[in-house]
């Protein structure tokens, strides 16, 4: 890759907007679902997976399910993305709280954090 293209790729990467959203972790063996919110839904799967592998996830029930059923027993899902660029940070927080409540009820899930 030549220098101008490389610089353009780096600039594009730094200027990208992270999508917020709702994510769910499902353990079919334990018949349990946990729902959480993230301001960067694309990076959240890696973050949660790392915490679970290290045994340091703050949700003890989820961590216990991970220990009992292994990493393959926990499925990561994104039921909803919030991609509205006109939302202020405060507005985004309100939308995420409302949508989290919706998905907690719809999936019969537990709140993740």
N, C-alpha and C positions, 0 to 999 in steps of 0.2 A: 504494500500500500504506500503510495507516495505521500509526501509530507502534507500537502494541502487537503487531501482526502482524509488523512488521519486526523488532522486538526478539526475538520468539519465533523467527523464522527464523534470525537471527544466532546466538542461543543454541543452537538445534538443530544448526547447522552446526559450531559450535565444539565441541560435545559428541559429535559423531559419532565412531565408532570406525573406524579405517582397517583394511581387510582386508589381511592378509599373503598371500603366495602365491608360486608358481613362474611364471616367464614364459619364453617362448622367442622367439627371433628367427630367422626362417627366410629364407634366400636360395635360392630355387629355381634360379636361374641358376648359382650356384656350387655347388649341391647341398650346402649346409652349414646346420647348425643350432647355435645357441648357447643355453645355458640359464643363467638366473640366478634369484636369490631377491630378494624385496623385502618390507619390512615395510609398505609402502603400495602395493599392486599397482595401484590405480587411478591413481596419479600417476606410476608408473614409465614408462609409454609415452611421456609427454611428456618426461620427463627423458632417456631414452635417445635419443629422436628429436632433442632439442636438441643433445646431445653429438655425435651423428653429423653433424648439419647444420653444426655449428661445426668439425668435424674434430678434436675433442678427446676422443673416446671412448678409454678406456684399452686396449680390446682392438683391437690393430692389425689382426688378420685381419678382424674385423667392419668396421672402418673402411675397409679396402681393398675389401671387398665393396660397401660403400656407394658408394665412389668409382667403382668399376667398373660397377655396375648401377643406381645412383641410388636415391633414397628409395623409389620404387615397387617396387623389387626386394627390399626387406626387409619382411617381414611380422611383425607383433607378435602373439603368441598368449599366452593365459593357460590353460595346461593344468590348473592346480589352484589353488584358493583355500583358505586356512586361516582359517576364521572361528570358531574355538573361543574364546569369551570367558573360559573358565576357565584358559587357559594363562598361566603366568607368563612374563616375558620370557626367562628361561633355557630354559623348556620350549618356547617358540616357536622359539628358535634351534635346539634339538635337532630338532624336527619339521621345520623348514625344511631343515636339513642332510640329514636322511634322505630327504625327498621330492625334494630336488635330485639326490641320488645316484640315486634311482629314475628320474627323468626323463632324466638324462644317459644312463643305460643304455637306457631304453625308446626314446628318440629317436635314439640313436647320435650324441649331440651333444657339443659342446665346452663346457667350463665358461666362462662369460662373463667373470668377473673373477678 
